[in-house]
Amino acid sequence: MSENVHPRADELDSLTSLELLELMQEEDQRAVAAVKAELPPIAQAVERLAGALRAGGRLHYFGAGTSGRIAALEAAECPATFGVAADLVRAHVPPDGEAEDDHELGRSTAAQLGLGPNDAVVGVSASGNTRYAVGAFEEAARAGALRVAVTCRRGSALARLADVAVEVETGPEVIAGSTRLKAGTVQKVVLNMIGTAVFTRLGHTHRGRMVSVVASNSKLRARAVRIVADLAAVSEREATRALIESDGDVKVAIVMARRSVSAASAAELLRQAGGDLESVVGGVHR
């Protein structure tokens, strides 16, 4: 439990800075190692979340405090990394303080979203008992939405309300109750896994490349050129030309180069394949 006092708490003030850092790293390593035991439910969550999004649903994170901020970071990175619409993945985080204890605020926030059976809600809470997140889960259950709990203790209220519960027990924090430490590290690791695996299953990556990247700056434009050149086996000059003709759509540019077709034809091939780049170019060789 994160609120429990760490076994070495009484000696912390006498440790050197290096010794304190070594202790913190040891605790982080133990916590991250504990994720391995939860890979089966994480995999189940990935499959079910991918299914919900494939059916036209949206993904909503609910969390408060550190957990909410980690969820907000995950949601914010999805459009840039995977090229998804800005409203496909959203995080709902109450103001710090008493709002995280507001069960009705969580319920009403979820109710305003108009959740349905194709939508998914991920509740992120170190204790698993944050009332704001619990209220959101209760409303999500009423609406028939998929519910995934990500917690750092077993048997919590969120887990009981969840369709899939990921419960990574991290134990006492070096600073009692400071869930920005091990618990925060583990939650970030788990959400990284879930988001990356879900959008990989949905075809937003291809052979480990960010083929849905939105090339909104010079670094990302250069990355897009390298991805097209690499996966289409063409020169960077040819890749640049394909990207210009495809209005910067990396997947379309790859199909253009691999299949020797126009941008419009490439886009149609991808549409027919549901965006699955592998099925369009997997057996095509230049």
C-alpha angles and dihedrals in degrees: 000000000000092000092058117099114256115248091241096043095114092058098045095096092054096050121103116244090256092051091049091051091048090053092049092049092049090053092048091051092051091049095048090046088056089064090074092072089056097052093104094058090041089054090048090051091050093052094047095044091049089050092052093050092044088056090056100266130135131235120234126187121204123191143127135222115354092349091054093048091051089050090049090053091052092050093046093054097052099079094048096043102037103023094237125151115277092242097048094085118030135171123213113202126169123219114277116269129035094356090080087063091052106109092177092052090056092047095047093045090054091045092055090059093067092229119200139183093278094054126090133212124198115197114204117194132141092215095032089224103087102141095215091057093042090054090051091050092051090054091045089053090051089052093048094243122153112261126204121181122205110191142150098227136051128248098022128156091254092052091052090054095044131100087209124020123198105193115179110180107214101172128213118349120235085244105039113248095005098129091175084083122057096350092050091048092052094046090052091049093050094046090048089054095046097046095044094046094045094052092042088055088050093053099252089128128043126201090339096310129118095241093164094053115141104228097215099148140028094268092052093043089055090048091051091053092050092048093051093044091049100045096038094042093231135126120272088248091057090044091052091051092050091049091051091051092047093049090245097308104146096196093050091047091052092051091047091054097040097043098032092232136132124269091255092051092046091051091050092050090053092047091053089050093049090247093303103147094186093060091051101045106011095103097032117104129185 
